[in-house]
Amino acid sequence: MNATRLRADVLAGLTTSFALVPECIAFALVAHLNPLMGLYGAFFICTITALFGGRPGMVSGAAGSMAVVIVALVVQHGVGYLLATVLLSGLIMVLFGLLRLGKLVRMVPHPVMLGFVNGLAIVIAMAQLEHFKRDHHWLGGPALWLMAGLVALTMAVVFLLPRLTRAVPPALVAILGVGVLTNALGLPTRTLGDMAHIAGGLPSLALPDIPWTLETLRIVAPYAVLMAMVGLLETLLTLNLTDEITQTRGRTNRECVALGVANVASGLAGGMGGCAMIGQTMINLNSGGRGRLSGVVAGVLILMFVLFLSPWIERIPLAALVGVMFVVAIETFAWGSLKVVGKVPRNDVLVIVAVTVITVLTDLAVAVMCGIVIAALNFAWQHARELEADHDLDADGGKRYRVRGTLFFASVKPFLQRFDAAGDPARVTLDCQHLSFVDYSAIEALRTLRERYAKAGKHLHVVHLSPRCKQLLRRAGLHPELGD
């Protein structure tokens, strides 16, 4: 690693660490946990995934999507059961990676990816609005104008500094510059210390103090599975986005295993569960972080903040961090997706909008699954409509049908409607040279068609099947009807 790359990764890691602290504290508070649990989780998850994961440059930590999942568990059963849930979810993630299931992310269509990115950008921006409140009431008067002014100043520095120099990350300059300004002038603005005090000691490893019984497993297993699925989904989609930005290719299964190990370590150390964080990843990438060192620096600095630097870190104004996150939201949003309206199929536009809205209103996992279902149903509908057929009479007086397309559950009905068992001659040939059978519905459609002709006292002869289709139909017991 050359000196330039080393310097870029260290500065990017430093910048990212500042952005990780308020997010992890906020997510811990959402889950009714001690803020230190969020910071300990960020240290373990960020550091371990950076060292051993499959996507250098990506940043993981105590994520909000997983915090929301476990609120009910913490309220009903306590912190011990949460830590057991984090342990079990980590083991599920490891198993997911070892079974090489990371490739399933390929099943996510591009419109779903766009909706995912847009939805998270909106969620990131909306989350910052909470910092414009005090005691659940909106700021007003001088306090509001000061907050808005510092946020605007931070955003201006982030946007304008790259035009002057790229020697240092603009977000780092903005955070430190606004921090020095507010402390030097004694401006009465909220700081990280107003959210929570982050001073603490070294985390110690220990199993959660709960009864290790089947009843405990019954309680934590559903939450663990949900945490694992949400964490894996957000991580793999963020990995895909990072691949596109860096024009390199990450290793999905390795990332799943590393994330699982990181969650196990976090659970043993009394930390929250976590996964990839798209906002902090974007900060790291925009600050020049491309290697593993950037994530390691960010994770280790979180622990340093807790152990030694809390008096300084707590003096960072929230307005500076809010401004940086607003810039992240703006840069994360796929503005090009607005230009495709009217240029791509309406169904794809519907998927983008649906995933975006559902991500904002519910959560990422529900949104992506809904998007995949909508896209799959659209694909099936369009594919079913592409089934075509024609027919002519053979020299011996028989009738030959030529069907082109894919026979599956959605195209069975139009397929059967192409034939006239009552009016056809005694010998009918089905030419399948350009027809594929892909599921059980296709097998049953052919069986139904054969029975219709048999009841009419006629014979259906099937020819030109591909080897794969022949094997599929023979397994179903239709081999006597197959031709060459």
N, C-alpha and C positions, 0 to 999 in steps of 0.2 A: 504494500500500500504506500503510495507516494505521499509527500508532505501535504500537497494541496488537497488530496482526497481525505486524508486524516483530519486536517483542519476543518474541512467542510462538514464531515460527519460529527465532529465534536461540537461545533457551533449549532448544527441542526438538532443534535440531541439535547443541548442546553435549552434551546428555544422550545422544543417539544415538552421538556420537563415542566416548564412554567405553565404550559397549557394543560398538562395532565392534572396538576394539583387541584384546581377548582372543580374540574369535571368529576374527579374521583371522590372529592369531598361531597359534592352535590348528590352523586349517585348513592353514596353511603347514607346520606340523610334521607333520601327518598325511600331507601330500604329499611329505615329505622335502625341504622347501625352506627356504631362509633366511627367518626371520620377516619381514624387511624386504620380501620379495617380496609377502607377503600385504598389508602395509601400503601399499606403493606401488600395488598393484592396487586396494585399497579407495579410495585417493585418486582415482585416475583414473576408476574405474567409478562411484563414488558422485557425484563432481562432474559428470562429463559427462552421466550419465543425469538428474541433477537439473536441469541447465541445459536440455537439449534433448529429454528424454524426453517421453512422452505421458501420464505419471501423476504430477503434483505430489504430494508427500507420501510417495511410495514411496521406500524406501532400498535401494540395491544395493551390493554389495561382493564381496570374495573369498569365495565361498560354499562351504560344506562339500560340497554335492552334486556340485559340479564338481571339488573337490579329490580326492574318492574316485575319480573317473573316471580321473585322470591319474597315479595312484601307480605303476602298472606301467610307464608310459612313462618317468617320471623315473628309476626304478630301472634300467631296461634301457638307456636311451639318453642320459640326462642332461638338464640344464636347458635347453640350447640347443634341443633338439627340443621341449621343453614350450613354450617361447616361440613357436616356429614354429606349434605346435598352437593356441595362443591367438590368434595372428594369423589363421590360417585359419578358426577357429571364429567369430571376429568378422566376417569377410567373409561367411560363411554366414548369420549373423544379419542382416546388412545386406540380403543378397539376399532372405531370408525376408520382411523388412519391405517391401522395394521391390515384391515380387510380391504384396503385400497379403494374406498368408496368416495374419495375426494373427487374422482372424475365425474361424479354425478352432477357437479356444478355445470357441466356442459349442457345439461338439460334446461338450463335457465336461458330463455330467449333474450335477444338484445333489447326489445321493448321493455321487458321486465327489469333488465339492468338499468335502463334509463329511468324508469319509474322509481327504482330503488335509490339511485343517486339523487334524483330530484326530491324524493320524499325525505331522505336524511338531511339534505341541505336545508329544507324548510324546518325540520325538527331542530337542527342545530341553531338556526336563527331564532326560532320561537323560544328555545330554552334560555337564550340570553335575555329575553324580556323579563324574566324573573328577577334579574339584578336591578331592574328599574323599579322594584317594589321594596317597601320596608314594612314589616309587620302585615304583610298581605295587602297593602295599600300602595297605589302608584305614587311615585315621588311627584312632588310639585314644587313650584317656585324655584328659588336658587339652586336647591339640591338637584332638581331635574335638569336645569340648564348646565350645571357643572358636569353632571354625569354625561349628558349628551355631547357637551363640548369636548370632554376628554376622549370619549369614544370616537368622535369625528377626527380628532387630532391623531389618534392611534391609526385609524384607517388611512388617513392621508399619508402618514409616514410609510405605512406598508405599501401603498400604491405608488408613491412618488420616489422613494429612496432608490429602487432599482434603476431609475433613469439616471441617477448620479453615480452609483457604484453598486457592484454586486459582490464586494469583498466580504460583506457580513450579511447574515439573514435579516431582511427588513423587519420581520416580526420581533426578533430579539432586540433590535435597536428601538423599536416602538415601545416594547414592554419596559425596557430599562430606562429609556428616555422619559416616558410619561411617569414612571415611578420616581425618578430623581426629581422631576419637576414638581410633582404633588408634595413630596416630602420636603423639598427645599422651600417651597412657598407656604407649606402648612395648609394645603387645601383640604377642606373638610369633606372628603369623599370616602366611600366604603373601601375596605381593603380585604385581603384574604383572611386576615385575622378576625374580621367581623363574621366570617362564615363559621370558622372553627379554629381552635388552637391545635397545631399539628405537631407539637413537641412530643417525643416519645422515645422509647428505648428499642433495643434490638428485638425483633420477633423471635419467639422460641417455638420449636417444632413439637407438637404433641397431638395425639388423637383427641377428637372432641369428647367432652365429658357427658356422654349420653349412654343409655342402655343399648348395647349392640344386639338387638333381637330382631326377629322377623316383623314384629309390629313397627319397629323403627324403620325397617326397610320399606314396609308398606306406606309409611308416611312420606319418606324422602324420595322414593323411586320416581313417582310421577313428576315431581319438581326437577329431579336430576335429569330425566330424559328431556323435559322441555328446555331446561337450561342448556343442555348439550346441543340440541337441535338449533336453538336460536343462536348460540355462540358459533357453531360450525357454519351455519348459513351466513351470518354476517361476516365471518372471517373469510370464507371462500369468495364471497362476492367482493369484498374489499381487496382480496388478493387479485381477482380478475381485473379490477379497476387499476390497481398498482401496476400490473403487467402492461396494461394499455398505456399508462402514463410514462413508464420507464422503457417501454419497448423491449422488455426482457420477459422471461418465462419463469414463474415460480413453481415450486413442487408442492402440490396440494396435499398429498398424503403425509409428507414430512411435516407440513405446517399443522395438520390435525393432530399428529402424535405429540409434537412439541407443545401445542396449546393444551392438550390433555395433561401432560406432565406438569406444565406450569400451574394449571388449576389444582392439581393434587398437592403441589408444594404450597400454593396459597392457602388451601384448606387446612393443611397441617400447621401452618404458621398463623392461623387466625385471620386470614384475609378473605376478601370477597372473591367471587368467581369473575371471570372476564373473558374478553375476546378481542378481536381487532377493533380499533376505533378509527372510523373513517376521517373524522375531523382532525385528530392528532396525526394521522398518517399523512393527510394533505399538508399540514404544517411542516412535518418532517421533510416531505418531498419538495415542497416549495422553498424550504430553507437549504436545500442541497444535499439532504441526507439520502444516500443510496446504498450504503453498506451496513453490515451488522453492527458496527461500532456506534452508529447514531442511536439505535435502539438501546444498546447496552448503556451508553452514557445517560440517556433519558431515564432508564430504570434505576441505575445506581444513584443518580442525583436525587430521585424521589426519596430514597433512604437517607441520603445525606441531609436533605431538608428536614426530615423528621428528627435525626440524631443531633445535628449541629447547627443548622442554618435557619431554624424556624423563626427566630426574631426578625431576620431580614426578609424572609419569604413572606411572612405575614403582613409586611408593610407594602407589598405590591398592590397597587390599586386595581380593583375589579374592573374598572372602566377600560384599562389597557387590555386585559384578557378578553373582555367582551368585544372590544373593537377588533382584535385579532380573529375571534371566532366568527364575527360578522363577515370578515373578509373570506374566511374559509368557506362559509355558507355560499357566498357569492361565487367563489371559484369552483366549488363543488357542483353547483347546479349545472346541469347540462343544457345550456341556453340553446344549443343547436337543435334540441328536441322540439323547441317551439317553431322552428323553421320547417319541420317535416310535415306539419299539419297541411293537408291538401296535396302532399306529394307522395305519401305512402298510404297503403290501405287503411281504411277507417278502423278496422279491427285492431291494427297495431297501435293506432293513436288511442283507442279505447283502453288498451292494456297499459300504456304509459300513464294515462290519466288515472286509471283505477288503482294501480300500484302506488302512485304518488299519494293519492287521497287516503288510501287505506293505511299506508305507512304513517301518515300524519295523525289519523284518527285512532288507530289501534296500535299495531306493532309491526316490525319488519317481517317476522315469520309468517304472520297471517297474510300480509300484503304480497309477499313473494309467492306463497302457495296459491293465493287467489289469482295472481297474474299468470302462473304456470297453467292453472286449470283453464282460465279463459283462453290462453294461447293454444292449449292442446285441443280444446273444443273447436276453436276456430280452424285449426289445422285439419281436424277430422272432418269438419263440415265442408271445407274447401276441397279436400282430397276426395271426399265421397262424390262431389259434383263433377269430378273429372273422369268418372267412369263412362266409357263410350262403348258402343256395340253396333255392329252391322251384320247382315246375313245375306246369303245367296243360295241358290239351289245347285247341288252337285249334278254331275252327269248321270248318276244312277237314280236320280229323283229324290235323294236325301237333301236335307237342309243343313247348312253349315253356319254357325254363329261365331263371329270373331269379336272377342271382348278385350278391351284395352283399359288398363288401370290397376287399381289395388282393391282387392275384395277383403273387407273387414267389417266390423260391426256397423259402421255408419253407412256403408254402401250396399249392404245386403238387400234392402228393399228395392232400390232402383235396379240392382242386378237381376232379381227375380222377375221384375216387371218387363224385362227385355224379351222374355220367352213366352211363347204361345203353345203350351202343351196340348191344348184341345185342337188347334188348327194346324199344327205341324205334321209333316209326313211321318211314316213309321220309323224312319232312321234319321236321327239328329246328331250332329257332331258339334262339340264345343271346342273351339280352337283357343288354347290358353297360352299361345306363344308370347303374348304381350299382357298377360294377366298374372298377378301375384296373389297368393293366398297367405294371409299373415296371422290369423287368429282362429279361435274356435268357432266364432260366428261364421267365418268363411267356410269352414268345414261343414257346418250344419246347413248353410245355404246350398252347397253342392248336393248334400244328402237330400234336402227338401226337393231340389230340382229333379234329381234322379227319381224320387218317389212319385212326383207329379207325372212324369213321363211313363213310369211303370204302371200307374193306375190307369193311364190312357191307353195302355197296351202298346207302348212305343219304347224304343231303346235310345238311351243317351250315351254317346261315345265321346270320351274326353281325350284330347290329343295335345301334343306339344307342351307338356308340363315341364317346368324346370326341375332338376334333380331335387332341390330343396322342397318344392311343392309336392313332388311325388312322395318324398319321405314323410312329409307332414300328413298327407292324405292316407298313406298306407298305415301309419300308426293309428289312424282313426277308423281303420277297417274298410276303406273305400277302394282298396287296390284292385278288386275284380273289374272295376269300371274304368281303369286307366288305360289309355292307349299310348302310342309312341309319339 
